[in-house]
């Protein structure tokens, strides 16, 4: 509840109601006087509560409906002002917007609503300028965008955002010439030369048709240049850059239907292209389920890249099998023959003739079988020298087979022979 009295009503509520309710309506006038007194003393919550009760008790009485509306307006304005004094401007804006809904005719409600929007726009524009100065392009663009949500005509935010969009496109690979020509166009547009002079003329001669016509010509010419650049980038498949260019056109000519359509179209396509990149990264990580989900989701959204998504989905299984093959080759090279054999079998179940998987499987299986035979033979030979020879043959096939290496070391020590590195041991 507010404790500070705030005078909000320009005309006494009781006078309004007495004019509408003459003679026998003395009780309504008394209610109005009491509620007006509550509002004059800043007791708005209490006034709204009593007005609501009066309206509920006699809903057909138009005077009570009006009284409740006026009390609600006073309450909303008082609360909104208190909130904005606390610099909670987003919350204050919602309150003032509600006040305008309650009483569209209230100049006070409209003034506070627009004043708060301007305050928010200035705050976000300042944040954008700070980000801009520190090189935080994405943060600055977001802040300028917030400022323009509150004040679409804020020139400094429009200019700052447009310049950063040029920088962003330049960083994404567009040429120096593109950037320099864009800077010159924006320099011309944002009141630095032509438009500034025409608006200066209108300041002292409002409505001068020559100045207005010339200003419109400049706006149209420069906006058309950016629009042409946007369509060229779109045709080249540079969807993110095209989206930025369409956004520049919208900053120059807010609400332009062709630019808005282009921006919406390129937002979808640039997001789809990003999805393709995410799917490619998932494929490289071996996360093929995620890659498939990404490709299927992106395919449903895109219009211009549908064939690319279809091609990627068609080759995804090939990529998955190839990844399995490469992993099997790594296992084979690391003397993990049983795991490699299992991997090659899985590949051949799907693709009977994938690369040289069948030949590699046969080679690995031969090593597994030969190593098992020799290991069994080593346990049956008579002399330690013969046993060492058989185990050495196994070591050539499969250095890490069972306990072959340990047996060889023990035998060489027993026979007084030098311990030599195994084929799989790293050089010292």
Secondary structure, DSSP 8 states (H G I E B T S, - for coil): ---S-----SS-HHHHHHHHS-TT-HHHHHHHHHHHHHHHTT-HHHHHHHHHHHHHHTTT-HHHHHHHHHHHHHHHHHHHHHHHHTT-HHHHHHHHHHHHHH-TT-HHHHHHHHHHHHHHHHHHHHHHHHHHHTT-HHHHHHHHHHHHHH-TT-HHHHHHHHHHHHHHHHHTT--HHHHHHHHHHHHIIIIISHHHHHHHHHHHSTT-HHHHHHHHHHHHHHHHHHHHHHHHHHHTT-HHHHHHHHHHHHHHSTT-HHHHHHHHHHHHHHHHHHHHHHHHHHHHHT-HHHHHHHHHHHHHH-SSSHHHHHHHHHHHHHHHHHHHHHHHHHHHHTT-HHHHHHHHHHHHHH-TT-TTHHHHHHHHHHHHHHHHHHHHHHTT-SSHHHHHHHHHHHHHH-TTSTTHHHHHHHHHHHTT------TTS---
